[in-house]
Amino acid sequence: VLPAIPAPPARPVTPPSPVPVVPDATGIVTPVPGGIRITFGDGKSDLNPATEAAIRTMARSVVANTTADLNIYAFAAGVPDDPSTPRRVSLSRALAVRAILISEGITSTRIYPRALGASPGPNGSDGPPDRVDLVLAGTNPAAKP
């Protein structure tokens, strides 16, 4: 006699967030032309609930528009004699944002992460060094509204 097969749960289990969300992580969200800017603590890539929610909200606003692509410009503070550390930190930030976008249904082929480290990047030195600019493709976050 085989043992009874357990019944599936009555309601679906919510999958965990693809990236850790730390309640007291440093970070704020501000709008930029065509998207949002997320700041981070020095050397950290942790998201807090507000920053995660902002990424999810933006993802939901573009998921149905199959022609909209997203650029992730990730930056991290650094020093000239160590370009590797800020590049790795910025990559970690870009991948955290990308994971949330994918979990919201945006295919990876529509997401363009750019780990720019301590470089000024496509929008010059506009903004804090520890940030991610998540913008629709073709939008320059340094443009003034």
BAGU-630482 format. One record per atom (N, C-alpha, C): x, y, z. Coordinates in steps of 0.02 Angstrom, whole numbers, plus 50000, padded with zeros to 5 digits. Example, Ala and Ser with C-alpha at 12.3 -4.5 7.8 and 13.67 -1.06 7.14 Angstrom:
REM residues 2
506604971650390/506154977550390/506604983550390/506424988850354/506844994750357/506455000250394/
REM end
This chain:
REM residues 145
500434994150000/500005000050000/500455006250000/500305010749955/500685016949950/500415022149999/500865026550024/500625031750069/500205036850031/499775040150067/499335045250036/499755051050011/499545053749955/499885059649927/499585065849960/500025070049987/499765076050021/499415080649971/498885083849994/498515088449953/498925094849943/498865098049884/499225104249874/498945109749920/499335114849934/499085120149977/498465123449947/498035125849989/497405128949967/497525135149926/498035138849941/498185144849902/498915144449881/499085147549824/499775147249802/500245150649851/500825147849857/501335150649900/501685156249862/501765162049893/502105167549861/502855166049859/503145166449799/503865164949795/504255170449830/504835168749857/505235173749890/505495178849840/505675184649865/505965189849823/506605187049793/506755188749729/507355186149697/507995189049727/507945194549763/508525197549796/508335199049868/508825198949912/508655200449981/508445207749989/507925208650028/507685215350045/507835216350119/508215221450135/508425222850203/508035228850228/507625227950279/507185233450301/507545239950317/508155239650344/508495245850362/509055247750313/509025245050252/509535246650202/509465253950181/510035257150171/510045264150148/509805264350076/509395269250060/509185270049990/508535273849985/508515278149935/507895281849920/507775281449845/507165283049826/506965282949756/506785290049736/507055292249680/506865298749653/506725297849578/506265301749552/506135301249480/506685304649439/506825301849381/507255304749331/506875304349265/507045308249215/506695307849151/506685300649125/506105297949115/506025291149087/506115285549136/506175287049201/506275281549248/506355283849320/506765279949356/506885281249427/507625280649443/507815283949496/508495283449523/508445280449593/508865275449606/508885272049670/509585273049699/509615275449761/510265276149793/510395270249840/511025269249855/511245263749897/511735266249949/511835262150001/512355263450050/513035262150020/513555265250046/514225264550021/514445257150021/514595254549962/514825247749955/514285242449961/513665244449964/513105239649973/512685239049910/512355233449903/511885232449848/511205230249874/511095231149940/510465229249971/509915234049952/509325231349941/508725235449929/508315235649993/507945241050003/507475241350058/506775240550028/506255239750069/505585238650042/505355244149994/505525250350007/505315255849963/505655255449895/506295253949894/506655253649830/506425247649790/506315242049824/506065236049788/505375237549759/504945240649797/504265242149773/504285246849713/504735251549713/504785256249656/505005252549593/505465247949600/505685243949542/505115239749515/504745236649560/504165232549540/503635236749506/503505242649532/503005247049503/503205249049432/503835250849423/504065252649356/504025246649309/504215240849334/504175234749292/503465233449269/502985234049315/502285232849298/502025237849247/502305243949248/502075249049201/502325247849130/502855243849122/503125242749055/503075235449032/502855230949074/502855223849056/502415222348995/501855225748990/501395224448934/501625227748869/502045232748873/502305236148814/502915232348789/502805227848743/503345223348720/503885226948680/503775233248662/504285236948626/504725241148672/504545241448736/504935245448784/505505241348813/506105243948807/506695240848838/506905245148896/507285242248943/507505245849002/508265245749007/508555251449022/509265252049035/509365252549110/509855248949135/510055249449205/510765252149206/510825258449227/511485261549234/511675261149308/512155256949325/512345255949395/513025259049408/513085262549464/513695266049483/513885264249555/514515265149571/514755264249640/515355268749650/515405271549709/515965275949726/516615271949726/517155275249709/517795271749709/518375276549706/518955273649702/519575277549697/519935275649632/520315280249603/520635278749538/521095272749538/521435271249594/521905265749594/521575258949605/520915258649613/520555252349621/519905252549581/519935251749515/519315251949475/518905245549480/519195240149504/518855233749507/518285233549559/518425236149618/517925235749672/517285239449654/517315245749631/516685249049614/516325245749555/516705242849509/516385239349453/516005233249478/516295229449525/515955223649553/515335225649593/515395230949633/514815233249672/514265235649625/514445239349573/513925241749527/513605235949489/513995230849473/513705224949441/513215221549487/513385220849550/512935217849598/512275221649603/512315228249602/511715232449603/511295231449540/511625231449483/511265230549420/510925223749417/511255218549441/510955211849439/510375211249489/510405214749545/509845214649593/509225217849561/509315223449527/508755226749493/508495222349437/508945219449399/508755215049343/508345209049367/508545206149423/508185200349449/507455202149466/507355207949493/506665210049509/506265211249445/506575214449396/506225215549333/506015208949301/506465204149301/506305197549272/505755194149312/505775194749378/505245191549419/504565194749406/504555200849380/503925204249363/503695202849292/504075198649256/503855196549190/504185200049131/504695204049143/505055207149087/505605202349066/505625200749002/506125195948978/506825199048980/507315194848990/507995197348996/508245200648933/507955199048875/508165202148812/507945209448807/507515211648853/507285218648854/507655222748907/508135219748942/508475223148997/509215223748979/509475229848986/510175231148969/510545233849030/510835229349071/511215231749130/511905234349110/512095239849141/512765242649129/513085244149196/513585240249212/513955241249275/514525246149260/514425252349279/514895257649260/515395259349315/515335256249372/515815257449426/515835264749446/516435267449451/516515274449472/516545279249413/516435276749353/516455281149294/515845285749294/515905291549261/515335296049260/514755293249218/514895288849172/514365285649133/514045290249082/513475287949053/513165291548998/512835298049019/512735298949084/512395305049107/512865309349148/513505308949135/513985313249169/514005311949243/514145317049281/514195316249354/513555318349388/513005318049351/512355320149378/512105314949427/512175316149490/511905311749540/512425309049588/512185305749640/512655302849689/513035297049659/513625295549686/514035290149657/513745283149669/513365282249722/513085275649738/512355275449718/512245273549655/511565273749629/511465269049571/510825267949555/510615264649493/510095269049461/510185270549397/509675273949359/509325268649316/508695267649326/508295262849288/507845266949242/507995266749177/507645271049130/507435267249067/506915269749036/506705267048972/507255268248921/507375263548877/507895264248826/507745270548785/508275274148769/508195280348731/508085286448774/508085285548840/507995291148886/508655292848918/508825299148919/509435301448952/509245303949021/509455300549075/509255302649142/509545309449162/510035311949125/510325318549143/509925324249112/509475322649065/509085327949034/508635331249085/508595337649081/508175341349128/507455341349104/506975340249149/506265340149128/506015346749104/
REM end
